[in-house]
Amino acid sequence: MWTDDTNQDRVVLIDAGPDLRAQAIRAGLMRCDAIFFTHNHVDHMFGLDEVRRFNAVQRTPIEIIADEHTMASLRRVYQHIFERERNVNDSFVASLIPNTLPEREIEAGVAIIRWGMSFTPIRLLHGRLPVLGWRIEKAGSTGVPEYRSTEGQRVTDESPSVLRYSGTSVLPLAYCTDTSAIPTESWARLRGLRTLVLDCLRERKHPTHLTIDEAVNIAAEIDANQTYFIHMSHELPHEATNARLPANMQLAHDGLLLEDALTA
């Protein structure tokens, strides 16, 4: 969440998982301006129906951005949204603006600029499935994004769930979930990060996810200021695993909030 140049709060989501409604309520989200999808698996897209309530509250459609494979899956699963005219009854469905990214733009790293923020697709591999990561950073806007707490208030130094970096920005940030390998051509888009959010499933080898050792090695190569590992299984005990990770790496957790002063 940030505030754009017109003093309008903006909220962008990455993926729409099955528990989107519960997550949005817990986070106190009052709007959703766009959703950037990583891939078409159930745990990343089966909450899209829930965004219709945002449509009703903010009275605007929601842009969804995805590669061709993911957008085709969304259109198939949510035919009642994308082909509303075919519904027997004119029911309450989400109002969406689909934006399909051509493969040539993904390969070229063409950034999508929305409300003063830049979102660059990063091609990753989830086993044999090509998926997207997203690099997020401030675009050439005169406004300074303001990140707020889950209650909609300005985040303060006293907020225990907020991680600060001595007044510096957590951006650029790269979000790379469901990853087993990084193509050679994608590494350049992972350079110069302040924050890396990276897949890390368990200790044992897995065909479509990174092990903890693989994730640590990749994070060390990328060398972001701070790395958060996500998509862990219960095989990784949280406190014990964090205790043996490098100082600038840790397991993420539900409700983790990163505040960005963007003073750099």
BAROPA-934140 format. One line per 3 residues: number of its first residue (from 1); their letters; for each residue x negated, y, z negated of N, C-alpha, C. Coordinates in steps of 0.05 Angstrom, whole numbers, plus 5000, padded with zeros to 4 digits. Layout:
BEGIN
NUM> A> X:Y:Z:X:Y:Z:X:Y:Z; ...
REM end
This chain:
BEGIN
1> MWT> 4983:4976:5000:5000:5000:5000:4982:5025:5000; 4990:5045:5016:4975:5070:5016:4995:5092:5024; 4986:5117:5022:5002:5140:5030:4990:5152:5055
4> DDT> 5006:5156:5076:4995:5166:5101:4993:5196:5102; 4986:5207:5125:4982:5236:5127:5007:5252:5123; 5030:5239:5126:5055:5253:5122:5066:5250:5094
7> NQD> 5050:5239:5076:5057:5233:5048:5078:5211:5046; 5079:5194:5066:5098:5171:5066:5083:5146:5056; 5094:5133:5037:5082:5107:5028:5084:5087:5050
10> RVV> 5063:5071:5054:5063:5050:5075:5055:5024:5061; 5068:5003:5070:5062:4976:5060:5059:4957:5084; 5037:4944:5085:5031:4924:5106:5026:4897:5093
13> LID> 5038:4876:5103:5033:4849:5093:5016:4833:5112; 5001:4815:5100:4987:4795:5117:5002:4769:5112; 5016:4759:5132:5032:4735:5131:5058:4739:5115
16> AGP> 5075:4719:5118:5101:4719:5104:5107:4691:5095; 5096:4684:5072:5099:4657:5061:5126:4651:5050; 5132:4626:5044:5159:4618:5035:5168:4633:5010
19> DLR> 5149:4641:4992:5157:4654:4967:5154:4684:4970; 5157:4695:4994:5155:4724:4998:5173:4740:4980; 5198:4731:4978:5217:4746:4962:5208:4749:4933
22> AQA> 5199:4727:4921:5190:4728:4893:5165:4745:4891; 5147:4743:4910:5123:4759:4909:5129:4789:4911; 5147:4796:4929:5154:4824:4933:5168:4836:4908
25> IRA> 5185:4820:4895:5198:4830:4871:5177:4834:4849; 5159:4815:4846:5139:4817:4825:5120:4841:4830; 5114:4846:4855:5096:4868:4862:5111:4895:4863
28> GLM> 5137:4895:4861:5152:4920:4862:5152:4933:4889; 5151:4917:4910:5150:4929:4937:5178:4940:4945; 5178:4964:4955:5203:4976:4963:5206:4979:4993
31> RCD> 5185:4972:5008:5187:4974:5037:5166:4956:5050; 5169:4952:5076:5149:4937:5091:5148:4949:5119; 5125:4959:5127:5123:4973:5153:5113:4955:5175
34> AIF> 5097:4935:5168:5086:4916:5188:5077:4891:5174; 5075:4869:5190:5065:4844:5181:5044:4834:5201; 5020:4829:5192:4999:4819:5209:4996:4789:5203
37> FTH> 5001:4772:5223:5001:4743:5218:4973:4732:5224; 4966:4711:5209:4941:4697:5214:4945:4672:5231; 4967:4657:5226:4972:4634:5242:5001:4624:5236
40> NHV> 5008:4602:5249:5036:4594:5249:5044:4572:5230; 5028:4566:5210:5035:4545:5191:5056:4554:5172; 5071:4534:5162:5095:4539:5145:5088:4557:5122
43> DHM> 5066:4553:5108:5060:4568:5084:5052:4597:5090; 5052:4604:5116:5044:4631:5124:5066:4646:5139; 5088:4632:5146:5109:4646:5162:5138:4640:5154
46> FGL> 5142:4621:5134:5169:4613:5129:5184:4632:5109; 5174:4656:5105:5188:4676:5089:5197:4699:5105; 5195:4698:5132:5201:4721:5149:5230:4729:5146
49> DEV> 5248:4710:5142:5277:4718:5139:5281:4738:5117; 5264:4737:5096:5268:4754:5072:5264:4784:5078; 5250:4791:5099:5244:4819:5103:5268:4835:5112
52> RRF> 5290:4822:5117:5315:4837:5125:5324:4856:5104; 5318:4850:5078:5326:4869:5057:5310:4894:5059; 5284:4893:5067:5269:4917:5072:5282:4934:5094
55> NAV> 5291:4920:5115:5304:4935:5137:5328:4951:5126; 5343:4938:5109:5367:4952:5098:5360:4976:5081; 5338:4973:5065:5331:4994:5047:5318:5018:5061
58> QRT> 5299:5012:5080:5284:5033:5093:5297:5042:5119; 5316:5027:5129:5331:5034:5154:5313:5037:5178; 5292:5020:5179:5275:5019:5202:5268:4990:5208
61> PIE> 5261:4984:5234:5252:4957:5240:5223:4953:5230; 5215:4928:5229:5188:4921:5220:5172:4909:5243; 5149:4920:5247:5131:4909:5268:5118:4884:5258
64> IIA> 5117:4863:5275:5101:4839:5269:5080:4836:5291; 5055:4830:5281:5033:4828:5300:5021:4800:5297; 5018:4786:5320:5008:4759:5320:4995:4752:5346
67> DEH> 4979:4731:5347:4969:4722:5373:4991:4706:5387; 4985:4698:5412:5006:4687:5429:5017:4661:5417; 5000:4644:5407:5009:4618:5396:5027:4622:5372
70> TMA> 5020:4640:5354:5036:4645:5330:5062:4658:5337; 5061:4678:5355:5086:4691:5362:5106:4672:5375; 5096:4653:5391:5113:4633:5403:5127:4616:5382
73> SLR> 5112:4609:5361:5123:4593:5339:5144:4610:5324; 5139:4635:5319:5158:4652:5305:5184:4655:5321; 5181:4658:5347:5205:4660:5364:5221:4634:5364
76> RVY> 5207:4611:5363:5221:4585:5363:5235:4581:5336; 5221:4586:5314:5233:4581:5287:5255:4601:5281; 5251:4625:5289:5269:4647:5282:5285:4656:5306
79> QHI> 5295:4637:5321:5311:4644:5344:5335:4661:5337; 5346:4658:5313:5369:4674:5305:5362:4703:5301; 5336:4709:5298:5327:4737:5295:5321:4748:5323
82> FER> 5305:4733:5338:5295:4744:5363:5316:4743:5385; 5336:4725:5383:5357:4723:5402:5384:4726:5388; 5386:4748:5374:5410:4753:5357:5436:4752:5373
85> ERN> 5434:4760:5398:5458:4760:5415:5470:4733:5419; 5455:4711:5414:5465:4684:5418:5477:4673:5392; 5476:4687:5370:5488:4677:5345:5518:4676:5348
88> VND> 5530:4656:5338:5560:4653:5338:5572:4676:5322; 5561:4682:5299:5570:4704:5283:5548:4725:5282; 5556:4750:5281:5536:4772:5280:5528:4775:5251
91> SFV> 5509:4758:5242:5502:4757:5214:5479:4777:5208; 5473:4780:5183:5452:4798:5173:5425:4785:5177; 5410:4794:5198:5384:4783:5203:5363:4806:5204
94> ASL> 5338:4799:5203:5317:4819:5203:5316:4833:5229; 5307:4858:5228:5303:4875:5252:5273:4877:5256; 5262:4865:5277:5233:4863:5281:5225:4875:5308
97> IPN> 5200:4885:5308:5188:4894:5333:5164:4875:5338; 5166:4855:5356:5144:4837:5360:5122:4849:5377; 5098:4845:5368:5074:4856:5382:5055:4833:5386
100> TLP> 5054:4821:5410:5037:4798:5415:5009:4807:5425; 4988:4798:5412:4961:4806:5419:4950:4788:5441; 4944:4799:5464:4931:4783:5485:4904:4773:5476
103> ERE> 4897:4749:5485:4871:4737:5477:4848:4755:5484; 4849:4769:5506:4826:4786:5515:4822:4809:5494; 4843:4819:5482:4840:4840:5462:4829:4829:5436
106> IEA> 4837:4804:5429:4825:4792:5406:4795:4787:5410; 4788:4776:5433:4760:4771:5439:4744:4797:5439; 4756:4819:5448:4742:4845:5449:4742:4859:5422
109> GVA> 4757:4849:5403:4759:4862:5377:4773:4889:5378; 4794:4891:5394:4809:4916:5396:4824:4921:5370; 4819:4943:5357:4832:4949:5331:4860:4959:5336
112> IIR> 4877:4953:5317:4905:4963:5317:4905:4985:5296; 4912:5010:5304:4912:5032:5285:4941:5038:5277; 4946:5037:5251:4973:5043:5241:4970:5061:5216
115> WGM> 4982:5085:5218:4984:5104:5196:4957:5109:5182; 4937:5113:5199:4911:5120:5188:4894:5097:5179; 4903:5073:5184:4887:5049:5177:4882:5032:5202
118> SFT> 4859:5019:5202:4850:5003:5225:4851:4973:5217; 4863:4957:5235:4865:4928:5231:4853:4914:5255; 4830:4901:5252:4816:4889:5274:4819:4858:5272
121> PIR> 4829:4845:5292:4831:4816:5291:4804:4802:5293; 4801:4781:5277:4776:4765:5277:4783:4736:5283; 4773:4725:5305:4779:4697:5312:4764:4678:5293
124> LLH> 4779:4660:5280:4769:4640:5262:4779:4613:5271; 4768:4592:5259:4777:4565:5265:4788:4552:5239; 4812:4540:5242:4825:4526:5220:4827:4497:5230
127> GRL> 4804:4482:5227:4802:4456:5241:4799:4462:5270; 4817:4450:5286:4816:4455:5315:4835:4478:5323; 4849:4489:5304:4868:4510:5310:4855:4538:5308
130> PVL> 4855:4554:5330:4845:4581:5328:4865:4598:5312; 4855:4612:5292:4872:4630:5275:4859:4657:5275; 4873:4676:5261:4862:4703:5259:4856:4710:5230
133> GWR> 4833:4724:5227:4828:4739:5203:4832:4768:5210; 4832:4785:5190:4837:4814:5195:4816:4831:5179; 4803:4849:5194:4785:4868:5182:4801:4894:5178
136> IEK> 4802:4904:5154:4818:4928:5147:4800:4950:5138; 4803:4974:5149:4787:4996:5141:4802:5022:5148; 4792:5044:5137:4805:5070:5143:4797:5078:5171
139> AGS> 4817:5087:5186:4813:5098:5212:4806:5128:5211; 4804:5141:5233:4797:5169:5234:4820:5187:5226; 4831:5183:5203:4853:5199:5193:4844:5220:5173
142> TGV> 4858:5243:5172:4851:5263:5153:4862:5257:5125; 4883:5241:5124:4896:5234:5099:4879:5212:5084; 4880:5212:5058:4866:5192:5042:4887:5173:5031
145> PEY> 4886:5147:5038:4904:5128:5027:4903:5127:4997; 4926:5125:4984:4928:5124:4955:4940:5097:4948; 4926:5080:4934:4936:5054:4927:4950:5056:4900
148> RST> 4973:5043:4898:4989:5046:4874:4993:5019:4860; 5000:5020:4835:5005:4996:4819:5031:4983:4828; 5035:4959:4817:5059:4944:4824:5085:4958:4814
151> EGQ> 5082:4977:4796:5106:4992:4787:5110:5018:4804; 5093:5021:4825:5096:5044:4842:5083:5069:4831; 5067:5067:4809:5054:5090:4798:5025:5090:4807
154> RVT> 5013:5113:4805:4984:5115:4811:4968:5097:4793; 4949:5083:4804:4933:5065:4788:4913:5082:4771; 4910:5075:4746:4892:5090:4729:4868:5072:4720
157> DES> 4848:5085:4708:4825:5070:4699:4832:5050:4677; 4855:5055:4664:4863:5037:4642:4877:5012:4651; 4883:5010:4677:4898:4987:4687:4879:4963:4687
160> PSV> 4885:4942:4670:4867:4920:4667:4865:4902:4692; 4885:4903:4710:4884:4885:4733:4871:4898:4757; 4861:4922:4754:4849:4937:4776:4818:4934:4775
163> LRY> 4806:4926:4797:4777:4923:4798:4766:4948:4813; 4748:4962:4799:4736:4986:4811:4707:4981:4818; 4696:4996:4837:4669:4994:4845:4654:5021:4841
166> SGT> 4655:5030:4817:4641:5055:4810:4649:5078:4829; 4675:5080:4835:4685:5101:4851:4682:5097:4881; 4670:5075:4889:4668:5070:4918:4692:5055:4928
169> SVL> 4693:5052:4954:4716:5039:4967:4713:5009:4968; 4735:4995:4967:4735:4966:4972:4737:4960:5002; 4740:4981:5017:4741:4978:5046:4714:4985:5058
172> PLA> 4707:4973:5080:4722:4953:5096:4726:4926:5081; 4749:4915:5086:4756:4889:5074:4763:4870:5096; 4754:4845:5094:4761:4825:5114:4777:4803:5099
175> YCT> 4800:4796:5110:4817:4775:5099:4816:4751:5117; 4804:4729:5107:4799:4705:5123:4809:4681:5109; 4835:4675:5111:4846:4652:5099:4846:4628:5118
178> DTS> 4850:4604:5108:4853:4580:5124:4830:4578:5145; 4806:4576:5136:4783:4577:5153:4765:4552:5148; 4756:4540:5169:4737:4518:5167:4711:4525:5181
181> AIP> 4712:4544:5199:4688:4552:5214:4692:4580:5226; 4670:4594:5229:4670:4621:5241:4656:4620:5268; 4670:4626:5290:4656:4626:5316:4634:4646:5317
184> TES> 4614:4641:5333:4590:4658:5334:4597:4687:5340; 4616:4690:5359:4623:4717:5367:4638:4733:5346; 4648:4720:5325:4663:4734:5304:4646:4746:5282
187> WAR> 4621:4737:5280:4605:4745:5257:4600:4775:5256; 4598:4788:5279:4593:4816:5280:4615:4832:5266; 4640:4822:5267:4662:4836:5255:4664:4832:5225
190> LRG> 4645:4815:5215:4644:4810:5186:4620:4824:5173; 4607:4840:5188:4584:4855:5177:4593:4881:5165; 4577:4890:5146:4583:4916:5133:4608:4917:5116
193> LRT> 4615:4894:5105:4639:4893:5088:4633:4901:5059; 4652:4914:5047:4650:4918:5018:4665:4895:5004; 4686:4885:5017:4702:4863:5004:4708:4842:5025
196> LVL> 4703:4817:5016:4710:4794:5033:4729:4776:5017; 4751:4769:5031:4771:4750:5020:4769:4725:5037; 4761:4703:5025:4753:4680:5041:4765:4654:5031
199> DCL> 4773:4637:5050:4783:4610:5044:4763:4594:5028; 4774:4577:5009:4757:4559:4993:4775:4539:4980; 4776:4515:4990:4796:4495:4981:4788:4479:4956
202> RER> 4765:4466:4958:4758:4447:4937:4728:4440:4939; 4719:4421:4923:4691:4411:4925:4687:4393:4949; 4706:4374:4953:4703:4354:4973:4707:4365:5001
205> KHP> 4695:4353:5021:4697:4361:5049:4726:4359:5057; 4735:4378:5074:4762:4378:5084:4761:4386:5114; 4778:4374:5131:4776:4379:5160:4784:4407:5169
208> THL> 4800:4421:5152:4811:4447:5162:4806:4470:5142; 4792:4465:5121:4786:4486:5101:4757:4485:5093; 4747:4507:5082:4720:4507:5071:4718:4495:5044
211> TID> 4696:4480:5038:4691:4472:5011:4680:4496:4996; 4677:4493:4970:4667:4515:4954:4638:4521:4962; 4622:4500:4966:4594:4505:4974:4593:4519:5002
214> EAV> 4609:4510:5020:4610:4523:5047:4618:4552:5045; 4638:4557:5028:4648:4585:5025:4627:4602:5012; 4613:4592:4992:4592:4608:4979:4570:4614:4999
217> NIA> 4562:4595:5015:4541:4599:5035:4549:4620:5056; 4574:4619:5065:4583:4638:5085:4585:4666:5072; 4595:4667:5048:4597:4693:5034:4569:4705:5030
220> AEI> 4550:4688:5023:4522:4699:5020:4511:4710:5046; 4518:4696:5068:4509:4706:5094:4522:4732:5102; 4548:4735:5096:4562:4759:5102:4553:4782:5084
223> DAN> 4548:4775:5059:4536:4794:5040:4553:4819:5035; 4579:4814:5030:4596:4836:5021:4590:4843:4992; 4598:4868:4984:4594:4876:4957:4608:4856:4937
226> QTY> 4632:4848:4945:4647:4830:4928:4663:4810:4945; 4663:4785:4937:4678:4764:4951:4698:4751:4933; 4723:4748:4943:4744:4734:4929:4751:4709:4945
229> FIH> 4751:4686:4932:4758:4661:4945:4788:4656:4940; 4802:4647:4961:4831:4642:4960:4837:4615:4971; 4862:4607:4968:4873:4582:4979:4860:4558:4965
232> MSH> 4853:4561:4939:4841:4539:4924:4863:4519:4916; 4854:4494:4913:4871:4473:4902:4866:4472:4872; 4882:4455:4858:4880:4453:4829:4855:4436:4822
235> ELP> 4840:4427:4842:4815:4413:4836:4793:4432:4827; 4797:4458:4830:4777:4477:4822:4787:4491:4797; 4778:4483:4773:4787:4497:4749:4777:4526:4749
238> HEA> 4795:4545:4744:4790:4573:4749:4766:4583:4733; 4768:4582:4707:4747:4594:4690:4720:4580:4693; 4720:4553:4694:4695:4539:4697:4682:4544:4724
241> TNA> 4698:4546:4745:4687:4552:4772:4676:4580:4773; 4690:4599:4763:4680:4627:4763:4653:4629:4748; 4650:4614:4727:4626:4615:4710:4601:4607:4725
244> RLP> 4604:4590:4746:4580:4581:4761:4577:4595:4788; 4595:4613:4795:4592:4627:4820:4573:4650:4818; 4561:4659:4840:4544:4683:4839:4560:4707:4828
247> ANM> 4545:4727:4818:4557:4749:4804:4577:4765:4821; 4573:4766:4847:4591:4781:4865:4611:4764:4879; 4616:4740:4868:4636:4722:4879:4654:4711:4857
250> QLA> 4680:4709:4862:4698:4697:4843:4723:4687:4856; 4737:4669:4842:4763:4659:4852:4783:4682:4847; 4800:4686:4867:4822:4705:4864:4844:4692:4847
253> HDG> 4864:4708:4840:4887:4697:4825:4912:4712:4832; 4935:4700:4827:4960:4713:4832:4962:4740:4817; 4971:4760:4831:4974:4787:4819:4949:4804:4819
256> LLL> 4927:4793:4831:4903:4809:4832:4907:4835:4848; 4900:4857:4838:4904:4883:4851:4877:4897:4855; 4872:4905:4879:4847:4920:4885:4855:4949:4891
259> EDA> 4843:4967:4876:4849:4996:4880:4826:5009:4895; 4832:5026:4914:4812:5038:4931:4814:5068:4930; 4793:5080:4919:4792:5109:4917:4784:5122:4943
262> LTA> 4771:5108:4961:4762:5118:4987:4748:5145:4984; 4729:5145:4965:4713:5170:4962:4687:5169:4976; 4680:5146:4988:4655:5143:5002:4655:5158:5028
REM end
